[in-house]
Each structure stands twice: as structure tokens, then as C-alpha cells.
Amino acid sequence: MDNKDNRSVRPERHPFHGLMEQMDAFFNESAKNFNTLVRRPINVRTYETQSNLIVEAELPGYKRDQIQLEIIGNQLRIAVEDFSSNEQEKNYRGQRAERTITIPFTISEKETKADLNNGILRITIPKKNSSRRFIDIND
């Protein structure tokens, strides 16, 4: 038997095969990094009591210094950030999420309270508001 017959036949490589492999690797790595920076939604539940509007946001694993609350007129913005870097690998990773909730009245900064307990951020917004007025409807 001839040695030629025992050798496996290698398929021919296209001249751009190596370039295509490098491009695939680049885009796959870029997609992984992009996914860590994409804003992901925050689960929020709102309900009313007799005197307050309650907003509860699920923020498991976040600490107080990673949470930002902002009042913009009648909107409440909840944002969280978790960025870390690894000096040895020269790697920078992060996650960011935010959610804006529109409230049917102007939010009082002084009277609004927020508590973080077991990964649940609870924001209590008083319903009594001096700028809130009701309009009578004629028959």
C-alpha cells in the first residue's frame, strides 16, 4: 500500500479563511462586552395606600451607593450601576440599569422617603400635594 493512500486529505482553505476567523472572534468578543454595558430593565411594582403611592423596585445584589434616585417633576428615575475592573487581566466590566416611572402628580422631594431592605427598594411618595387640583365635571 502506498503512503499517499493512508494520509488524510485536508480540505483546501479559502484565502480569506483566517481573516474570517479573526473577524468572527472580534465580533463575538465585542458582543460579550456590549452585553455587559446594555441597560437592563428594573422590575418595578406600584400601588396606592390611603395616603401614599408606593414604588417597589427589585434590586437584588445592589448596595446603597450603587443606586441613584432622581426626581424630575412628576417622574421618578431609578438607576443602578455596578462597575468593576480587574488590574491583572486589564478587564473592565459593568452593568447599568435604569427605569423611569411617571407619577400623576408632582413629587415632593422633602416628603418622599426611600428604604432598601433585602434587595427591595421601597419609595413612599405622599399623595397629598399642594399643586394637585381636581376639576369638577359638568353634567
C-alpha positions in Angstrom: 0.0 0.0 0.0 1.2 3.4 -0.9 1.8 6.1 1.9 -0.2 8.5 -0.2 -3.4 6.5 0.3 -3.1 6.4 4.1 -2.8 10.2 4.5 -5.9 12.1 5.3 -6.9 14.6 2.7 -7.0 18.2 4.1 -9.7 20.4 2.5 -8.4 23.4 0.7 -8.5 26.6 2.8 -10.0 29.6 1.2 -7.5 32.5 1.1 -9.7 34.6 3.4 -10.5 31.8 5.9 -8.0 33.1 8.5 -9.3 36.7 8.2 -12.9 35.5 8.6 -12.0 33.6 11.7 -10.4 36.7 13.2 -13.4 38.8 12.3 -15.8 36.3 13.9 -13.7 36.3 17.1 -13.6 40.1 17.2 -17.4 40.4 16.8 -18.1 37.6 19.3 -15.9 39.3 21.9 -17.4 42.7 21.2 -20.9 41.3 21.6 -19.9 39.9 25.0 -18.6 43.3 26.2 -21.6 45.1 24.7 -24.0 42.9 26.7 -22.4 43.9 30.0 -23.0 47.6 29.2 -26.5 47.3 27.9 -29.2 48.7 30.2 -31.4 46.0 31.5 -34.9 46.7 32.9 -35.6 47.0 36.6 -38.7 45.2 37.8 -41.0 47.7 39.5 -44.3 47.4 41.2 -46.5 50.4 42.2 -49.5 50.5 44.4 -51.5 53.0 46.5 -52.5 53.2 50.1 -54.9 55.8 51.5 -52.3 58.5 51.8 -49.2 57.3 49.7 -48.1 56.0 46.4 -45.6 53.2 46.9 -43.0 52.2 44.3 -41.1 49.0 44.9 -38.1 48.1 42.7 -36.3 44.8 42.8 -32.6 45.4 43.1 -31.0 42.2 44.4 -27.3 42.4 44.9 -27.0 46.2 44.7 -25.7 48.3 47.6 -27.0 51.7 48.6 -24.0 53.5 46.9 -24.8 51.8 43.6 -28.3 53.2 43.5 -29.3 56.7 42.3 -32.8 58.2 42.7 -33.8 61.3 40.9 -37.0 63.3 40.9 -37.7 65.2 37.7 -41.1 67.0 38.1 -43.6 64.1 38.1 -41.1 61.4 37.2 -39.0 59.2 39.4 -35.8 57.9 37.9 -34.2 54.8 39.4 -30.7 53.9 38.2 -28.2 51.3 39.3 -24.5 50.8 38.3 -22.1 48.0 39.1 -18.7 48.6 37.6 -15.6 46.7 38.4 -12.1 46.3 37.0 -9.5 43.6 37.2 -6.0 45.0 37.0 -4.4 41.7 36.3 -6.5 41.0 33.3 -6.8 44.6 32.3 -10.6 43.9 32.1 -13.3 46.5 32.8 -16.8 45.1 33.3 -20.0 46.8 34.2 -23.7 46.7 34.4 -26.1 49.6 34.2 -29.9 49.6 34.5 -32.4 52.3 34.8 -36.2 52.8 35.0 -38.3 56.0 34.9 -41.8 56.0 36.4 -44.3 58.7 35.7 -46.4 59.7 38.7 -49.8 61.5 38.2 -48.7 64.5 40.3 -45.6 66.5 41.2 -43.3 64.6 43.6 -42.3 66.3 46.8 -38.6 65.8 47.4 -38.9 66.7 51.1 -41.8 64.3 51.9 -40.6 61.3 49.7 -38.8 58.5 51.6 -36.8 55.6 50.3 -35.6 52.4 52.1 -33.5 49.5 50.8 -34.2 46.2 52.5 -33.3 42.6 51.3 -32.8 43.8 47.7 -36.2 45.7 47.5 -36.0 49.5 47.2 -39.3 50.9 48.6 -40.1 54.5 47.7 -43.0 56.2 49.6 -44.5 59.2 47.9 -47.2 61.1 49.8 -50.3 61.7 47.7 -51.2 65.0 49.4 -49.7 67.7 47.3 -50.4 71.4 47.2 -50.0 71.7 43.5 -52.5 68.9 42.8 -56.1 70.0 42.0 -59.2 68.3 40.8 -61.6 69.7 38.2 -65.4 69.3 38.5 -67.1 67.8 35.5 -70.4 69.4 34.5 -73.4 67.2 33.5 
